[in-house]
Amino acid sequence: MAAAPASSKDKAVKESDDEKKVQKEKKKKDKNQNLKMKKEALGWMEWLRGWLYIIYEMLFQRIMASHLANPMPLLPINDLIFIVTGSTSGIGRETARQLAEAGGHVIMAVRNPKAAHDLIKKWQENWAGRGLPLNIEVMELDLLSLDSVVRFAEAYNARMEPLHVLINNAGIFSIGEPHKLSKDGYEQHMQVNHLAPALLSILLVPSLIRGSPSRIVNVNSIIHYVGFVDTEDLNATSGKRKYSSLVGYSGSKLAEVMFSSVLHKRLPAEAGISVVCVSPGVVQTNVARDLPKIVQAAYHLIPYFTFSAEEGSRSSLFAATDPQVPEYCEMLKADDWPVSAFISVDCRPTNPSEEAHNVETAYRVWEKTLELIGLPSDAVERLIEGEEVGCKYGASDE
């Protein structure tokens, strides 16, 4: 005899399961679609809050940092090795000089080795008679070439020396210039401020593990508060947003914070590598020419409000040398979703922008960045295990 009732029941259960599956897929699709529609630009409230925060820091940074000495006194850092990118000018130059004077072994990673050697000669002359000669060397690194980044990392890793602190300082803000791409095909702000430092940080993981406890210090900017990252348009060529150097710069700095947050989460505690972003404050440069007129007025009206390069280097020096920074990073790692440690102009922990806390975008930035810099998705894990990781960049120049 046919078991009709049982078949009807089974059919009803199957139809119910199918219906639930369809509804689940529909909800997932709607969620993804809403997420995509929701974040095509920075919300006006976020944008306004970002500018208010920037103006506040610009006007009150001297008061906020009034407790800090200038230059910042550093504990002896003998036998520690520091790589400082972009160290022939501005904040990077001051950071390299002060680390060397405190006893550190400083490697100036620069595009123009001659300029670096000229600086070292001047520093050694000024330092003569005050102690042992400064321990500084120069290695060539051009952040506008990902091939150069890979060659630099390979050369340093081949030395089999530890690396205690990597300071990604180099950055550009090409004021008023038209949209430009690097020879690798990436918008120049995005490459110099984010893609190249990200590639350098990951490739130097073996040396950072040898120097554990070690640190990656990314010199960021308060301007990231008005940044937005479209992972499908990192080159800003789609036309969805009108390109300006401010759009390129703020987006690249936000991408750096997001990438640092995911890197911070993916590095296991046993690796002993801390990841920190810092804001140097508003430093005396010409960047204000591309800012809104009201901000330009505040910037130029009272030069007293802006920092010198020496004052701007304090947050970097603090993040690179303070013994409590690794403890703070470890505490953040225990949270469900913290952003990476962020140090403000007053050398105290602070929160990056609201958009920097966007988990979905941060992971998309991570995945897209690895794709663009030519590394596999499991590059960090493999390097920690001591495996070799291939990169599509690194070939010798023609």
BELMOTA-V540410 format. One record per run of one state. SS is the DSSP state (A for helix, B for strand, O for the rest). FROM is the first residue (numbers start at 1). TO is the last residue. Records with the same first field share a line. If there is no record, write none. Layout:
# BELMOTA-V540410
SS = FROM-TO / FROM-TO
This chain:
# BELMOTA-V540410
O = 1-3 / 39-43 / 65-80 / 86-89 / 102-104 / 111-112 / 128-135 / 141-145 / 159-164 / 169-180 / 182-186 / 204-204 / 211-213 / 221-221 / 227-244 / 267-268 / 272-272 / 280-282 / 284-286 / 291-292 / 302-302 / 306-306 / 308-308 / 313-313 / 322-324 / 334-340 / 344-348 / 350-354 / 358-358 / 373-378 / 385-398
A = 4-38 / 44-64 / 90-101 / 113-127 / 146-158 / 188-203 / 205-210 / 222-226 / 245-266 / 269-271 / 287-290 / 293-301 / 303-305 / 309-312 / 314-321 / 325-333 / 355-357 / 359-372 / 379-384
B = 81-85 / 105-110 / 136-140 / 165-168 / 181-181 / 187-187 / 214-220 / 273-279 / 283-283 / 307-307 / 341-343 / 349-349
